[in-house]
Amino acid sequence: MSAATTETTTAGLREGAFGNASALSCRECGNQIDLGPHYACPECFGPLEVAYDFPAVTREEIEAGPRNIWRYKALLPVPADIEQSPNTEPGFTRLLDAKNLAKELGVEKIWVKDDSTNPTNSFKDRVVACALSAARELGAKVFACPSTGNLANAVAAAGARAGIPTAVFIPSNLEQPKQVNSAVFTDNLIAVDGNYDDVNKLAQEIAAEEDGWAFVNVNVRPFYAEGSKTLGFEIAEQLGWRLPDQIVIPVASGSQLTKVDKAFKELIKLGLVEEKPYRIFGAQATGCNPVATAFKAGVDAIRPVKPDTIAKSLAIGNPADGIYVLDATRSSGGAVEEVTDDEIRAAIVLLARTEGIFTETAGGTTLAVTKKLVETGALDPSLETVIINTGHGLKTLDAVSGIVGPRATIAPNYDSFEEAGLSRA
């Protein structure tokens, strides 16, 4: 049923605008408020997340749904008719049994959840789809975001698909491919002199002053963040409705890691998977490692840092969900580890040459951390492990352009080929 023919609630929202979501709940004090464009608790200023009143949900009902994230719509803050709203329909990406990589790492079983095949080639299409639904239901006039790149791509494309004006704000030193990948979808790409934290602060100021602007990771952040749960839902379903023993997830704001953990817990609560222990590991770059530093120091406070790394999509020096990443990794028996830019570059090449997956720097960080965890004994090589590849390497070509290239340059004849010693026979 369309919004035009659906009765609205007293709050001005149509009935079922947010599906089975029941309230926004403070992650610190537990206070609950009505669903709406809010992201901070009015009582303690803690962050808000979506709470639900879930109905009974079966595996069969989910499996009968579309091959995208809307197969899990009953578990997301979206209306039952979400498929009727123009969106990029992300999700249900492949879970690759990485046998060559497993042999190289010396582990029994490792899977790569490859989100590089989403519509704009990153996992951000998932979270943006949920944010777009919320923005539409709330009557937003502009769909916007501060971004380290992938989110800008996803917001610009989703807004174009939905016919909503967009505005995306990025650090001015962002990789050129990511700038082009946003500008092709929107004429309102704004480069800001500063790092991501500066851009995010500007977005918060604009959101407070401008009426009708829906910043996906600011004033509709609780709805946006729920999209990351679909990674956890898909991994469990693709494993035959079971949870992995270990999972390694990149950490930028930390939202993806905490929401995958939330997804696993919801699946257990709903009886869709069997309860079992699982360990969560977070991956950061040494040039932006506030959560890894706090984890290793055994403290709860996250000390902001100034990012300096090739992994720009992870370059958030003051991560909003950092303390919750510490909670999730510690309580599960996992860890948060960091790797250098050189280790990231090497891991990008390793994944490409073992499994044919070209990952961007965030995925390189995740694999490099996985390798380090195996080598240090923190990750059990005998247990089933999943790693998440969040984006495509074509977005960060500069990261590896200096370490890969032609093996040789030869004349167009066999003698030149033979003289260069290129035969593998």
C-alpha positions in Angstrom: 0.0 0.0 0.0 1.4 3.4 -0.9 2.1 6.2 1.6 -0.6 8.3 0.0 -3.4 5.8 0.8 -2.1 4.7 4.2 -3.5 6.2 7.4 -1.0 8.3 9.4 -0.2 8.0 13.1 -0.6 10.9 15.5 3.1 11.7 15.1 2.5 12.3 11.4 4.0 9.0 10.3 2.1 6.4 8.4 1.2 3.2 10.2 4.1 0.7 10.0 6.6 3.3 8.7 9.3 1.6 10.6 8.1 -2.0 10.5 8.5 -3.9 13.7 10.7 -1.2 15.3 9.0 -0.1 18.5 11.2 2.8 19.9 14.6 4.3 20.0 16.5 3.1 23.0 19.6 4.7 24.7 22.6 2.4 24.7 23.8 3.9 28.0 20.8 4.4 30.3 18.1 2.4 28.5 15.7 5.3 28.2 13.3 4.9 25.3 11.8 7.6 23.0 9.5 7.6 20.0 10.8 6.7 16.6 12.0 9.7 14.7 15.0 11.8 13.5 16.9 11.5 16.8 20.3 10.1 17.6 21.1 11.3 21.2 19.2 10.4 24.4 17.4 13.4 25.9 18.2 12.1 29.4 21.9 11.4 29.3 22.9 12.3 25.7 24.0 8.7 25.0 23.6 7.2 21.5 20.3 5.8 20.4 19.6 2.5 18.6 16.5 0.9 17.3 14.5 -1.4 19.6 11.9 -3.9 18.2 8.9 -5.9 19.0 9.6 -8.9 16.7 6.9 -11.2 15.6 7.6 -14.9 15.1 9.9 -15.2 12.0 10.8 -18.5 10.3 13.7 -19.4 8.0 11.2 -20.3 5.3 9.7 -16.9 5.3 13.1 -15.3 5.0 14.2 -17.6 2.3 11.1 -16.9 0.3 12.0 -13.2 0.1 13.9 -11.3 -2.5 17.7 -11.9 -3.0 18.6 -8.7 -1.3 18.5 -7.2 2.2 14.7 -6.9 2.1 14.4 -10.6 2.7 15.2 -9.6 6.3 12.7 -6.7 6.4 10.9 -8.1 9.4 14.1 -7.6 11.3 14.8 -4.1 10.1 13.2 -0.6 10.7 11.5 -0.5 7.3 7.9 -0.8 6.2 6.4 -4.1 4.9 6.1 -2.5 1.4 9.7 -1.5 1.2 10.2 -3.3 -2.1 7.8 -0.8 -3.7 10.0 2.2 -3.0 12.8 2.8 -5.5 16.2 1.9 -4.0 19.4 0.2 -5.0 18.4 -3.2 -3.6 21.7 -4.2 -2.1 22.8 -7.3 -0.4 22.9 -11.1 -0.6 26.4 -10.9 -1.8 28.5 -14.0 -2.1 30.2 -15.9 0.8 33.3 -17.4 -0.8 34.9 -20.6 0.5 38.5 -19.3 0.3 40.4 -22.5 0.1 43.5 -21.0 -1.5 43.7 -18.3 1.1 43.2 -20.8 3.9 46.2 -22.8 2.7 48.3 -19.7 2.4 47.3 -18.6 6.0 47.6 -22.1 7.5 44.0 -22.3 8.7 41.4 -25.0 8.3 38.5 -23.0 6.9 38.1 -19.3 6.0 35.2 -17.6 4.2 35.3 -14.2 2.6 32.0 -12.2 2.8 32.5 -10.2 -0.4 30.5 -7.0 -0.3 32.4 -5.5 -3.2 29.6 -6.6 -5.6 27.0 -4.3 -4.1 25.5 -1.6 -6.4 28.2 1.0 -5.7 30.8 -1.7 -4.8 30.8 -1.4 -1.0 28.8 -2.5 2.0 27.6 1.1 2.5 24.8 0.4 0.1 23.2 -1.7 2.9 23.2 1.0 5.5 22.2 3.7 3.1 19.1 1.7 1.9 17.8 1.6 5.5 18.6 5.3 6.0 16.8 6.1 2.7 13.7 4.3 3.9 13.8 6.4 7.2 14.4 9.6 5.3 11.5 9.0 3.0 9.1 8.1 5.8 10.2 11.2 7.7 9.6 13.5 4.7 13.2 14.5 4.2 13.9 17.1 1.5 17.7 16.4 1.2 19.5 13.1 1.5 23.0 13.8 2.8 26.1 12.5 4.6 29.7 13.2 5.7 31.9 10.4 4.3 35.3 8.9 3.8 34.3 7.9 0.3 32.2 4.7 0.1 29.2 6.2 1.9 29.3 9.2 -0.4 29.1 6.9 -3.4 26.2 5.0 -1.9 24.2 8.1 -0.8 24.6 9.8 -4.1 23.5 6.7 -6.0 20.6 5.9 -3.7 19.3 9.5 -3.8 19.5 9.5 -7.6 17.5 6.2 -7.7 14.9 7.5 -5.3 14.6 11.0 -6.9 15.7 12.8 -3.8 18.2 15.7 -3.9 21.5 14.7 -2.4 24.5 16.5 -0.7 27.6 14.6 0.1 30.6 16.0 2.1 34.1 14.5 1.9 37.6 15.3 3.0 39.3 17.2 0.2 42.2 14.7 0.1 40.0 11.7 -0.6 41.1 9.2 -3.2 40.2 10.5 -6.7 38.3 7.4 -7.8 35.9 7.7 -4.8 35.4 11.4 -5.7 34.5 10.5 -9.2 32.2 7.7 -8.1 30.2 10.2 -6.1 30.2 13.1 -8.5 28.9 10.9 -11.3 25.7 10.5 -9.3 25.3 14.0 -7.9 26.2 17.6 -8.8 26.4 18.3 -5.0 29.7 16.8 -3.9 31.3 19.1 -1.4 35.0 18.7 -0.6 36.0 20.0 2.9 39.5 21.0 3.9 40.0 18.7 6.9 39.8 15.1 7.9 36.7 13.0 8.4 36.1 14.2 11.9 36.1 17.8 10.7 33.6 16.9 7.9 31.4 15.0 10.4 31.3 18.0 12.8 30.2 20.3 9.9 27.5 17.8 9.0 26.2 17.9 12.6 26.1 21.7 12.5 24.2 21.7 9.2 21.7 19.1 10.5 21.0 21.3 13.5 20.4 24.4 11.4 18.8 23.1 8.1 15.2 21.9 8.1 14.5 18.7 6.2 18.1 17.5 5.8 18.5 13.8 6.5 22.1 13.1 7.2 22.3 9.3 7.1 25.0 8.9 9.8 23.9 11.9 12.0 20.2 12.5 12.5 18.9 9.2 11.1 21.9 7.3 12.3 20.0 4.7 14.4 18.1 3.5 11.3 21.2 3.7 9.1 23.2 1.6 11.4 20.7 -1.2 11.4 21.6 -2.0 7.8 24.9 -3.5 8.9 22.9 -6.3 10.6 22.2 -7.7 7.2 25.8 -8.8 6.9 25.3 -10.9 10.0 22.0 -12.3 8.8 23.4 -13.3 5.4 26.5 -14.9 6.8 24.4 -17.1 9.1 21.9 -18.0 6.3 24.7 -18.7 3.8 26.4 -21.0 6.3 23.2 -23.0 6.6 21.7 -21.1 9.4 24.5 -21.3 11.8 27.1 -18.9 13.2 30.8 -18.9 12.5 33.3 -19.6 15.2 35.3 -16.4 14.5 34.8 -13.3 12.5 37.1 -10.4 11.6 35.6 -7.1 10.8 37.1 -3.7 9.9 36.6 -0.8 12.3 36.0 2.7 11.2 33.2 4.2 13.4 32.8 0.7 14.8 29.1 0.5 13.9 29.5 -2.5 11.5 31.1 -4.7 14.1 28.6 -3.9 16.8 25.6 -4.4 14.5 26.9 -7.8 13.2 27.1 -8.8 16.8 23.6 -7.5 17.3 22.4 -9.5 14.3 23.9 -12.8 15.7 22.2 -12.2 19.0 18.8 -11.4 17.4 19.0 -14.6 15.3 19.7 -16.6 18.5 16.8 -14.9 20.3 14.4 -15.6 17.5 15.5 -19.3 17.3 16.7 -18.9 13.7 20.2 -20.2 14.7 21.5 -22.4 17.5 23.2 -20.5 20.3 27.0 -21.0 20.3 30.1 -19.1 21.3 31.6 -16.9 18.6 34.6 -14.6 18.8 34.7 -11.2 17.2 37.9 -9.4 16.1 38.3 -5.8 15.0 40.8 -4.6 12.4 42.4 -1.1 12.3 45.3 0.5 10.5 48.2 1.7 12.6 47.7 5.2 11.2 44.2 5.3 12.7 44.2 2.9 15.7 42.3 4.5 18.6 40.2 1.4 19.4 43.1 -1.1 19.0 45.2 1.2 21.3 42.5 1.2 24.0 42.0 -2.6 23.7 45.7 -3.3 24.2 45.9 -0.9 27.1 42.9 -2.6 28.8 41.0 0.7 29.1 37.5 1.7 28.2 38.2 5.3 27.1 38.9 6.0 23.4 41.5 8.7 22.9 40.9 10.4 19.5 43.8 10.4 17.0 44.6 12.3 13.8 44.4 9.7 10.9 47.4 9.1 8.7 46.9 5.9 6.7 46.2 4.7 3.2 43.0 3.0 4.6 41.0 6.2 4.3 37.7 4.5 4.5 38.7 3.5 8.1 40.2 6.9 8.9 37.9 8.0 11.7 40.0 9.3 14.5 37.1 9.6 17.0 34.9 6.5 16.3 31.4 6.9 17.6 31.0 3.2 18.5 34.5 2.6 19.7 33.6 1.8 23.3 31.0 -0.7 22.1 33.6 -2.4 19.8 35.6 -2.9 23.0 32.6 -4.4 24.7 31.8 -6.8 21.9 35.3 -8.0 21.3 36.2 -8.4 24.9 33.0 -10.2 25.9 33.3 -12.6 23.0 37.0 -13.4 23.7 38.2 -11.6 20.6 40.5 -8.7 20.1 41.2 -5.5 18.2 44.4 -5.5 16.2 46.2 -3.1 13.9 48.5 -3.4 10.9 50.8 -1.0 9.0 50.2 0.4 5.5 52.7 -1.9 4.0 51.0 -4.9 5.6 47.7 -3.6 4.1 49.2 -3.4 0.6 50.6 -6.9 0.9 47.2 -8.3 2.0 45.4 -6.6 -0.9 47.8 -8.4 -3.3 47.5 -11.7 -1.3 43.7 -11.8 -1.6 43.8 -10.9 -5.3 46.3 -13.6 -6.1 44.8 -16.4 -4.0 41.0 -15.8 -4.5 40.7 -13.4 -7.4 39.1 -10.7 -5.2 40.4 -7.1 -5.6 39.8 -5.5 -2.2 40.2 -1.9 -1.2 42.3 -0.8 1.7 39.7 -1.6 4.3 39.5 -5.2 3.1 43.3 -5.3 3.0 43.4 -4.1 6.6 41.0 -6.9 7.6 43.0 -9.6 5.9 46.3 -8.3 7.2 44.9 -8.3 10.7 43.6 -11.9 10.2 47.1 -13.0 9.1 48.6 -11.3 12.1 46.1 -12.9 14.5 46.9 -16.3 13.1 50.7 -15.7 13.4 50.4 -14.5 17.0 48.0 -17.3 18.0 45.2 -15.0 18.9 43.0 -16.5 16.2 42.5 -20.3 16.3 43.5 -21.8 12.9 41.4 -24.9 13.5 38.1 -23.0 13.8 35.8 -21.7 11.0 36.5 -18.0 10.3 34.7 -15.4 8.3 36.4 -12.1 7.2 34.5 -9.2 5.6 35.6 -7.5 2.4 33.8 -4.2 2.5 34.7 -2.7 -0.9 36.3 -3.0 -4.3 39.9 -2.3 -5.0 39.2 -0.1 -8.0 38.3 2.6 -5.5 41.8 2.7 -4.0 44.1 2.0 -6.9 46.8 4.3 -5.6 47.4 2.0 -2.6 48.9 -0.8 -4.8 49.8 1.0 -8.1 53.4 1.3 -6.9 53.9 -2.3 -6.0 52.3 -4.1 -8.9 52.7 -3.8 -12.7 54.3 -5.4 -15.7 56.9 -8.1 -14.9 58.8 -7.1 -18.1 58.5 -5.0 -21.3 59.3 -7.0 -24.4 59.3 -6.7 -28.2 56.4 -8.4 -30.0 58.3 -11.5 -30.9 59.2 -14.9 -29.4 62.9 -14.3 -29.2 62.2 -11.3 -26.9 59.9 -13.4 -24.8 62.5 -16.2 -24.5 65.4 -13.7 -23.7 63.4 -12.2 -20.9 63.1 -15.7 -19.3 59.3 -15.6 -19.1 58.6 -19.2 -20.0 57.2 -21.1 -17.0 58.0 -24.5 -18.6 
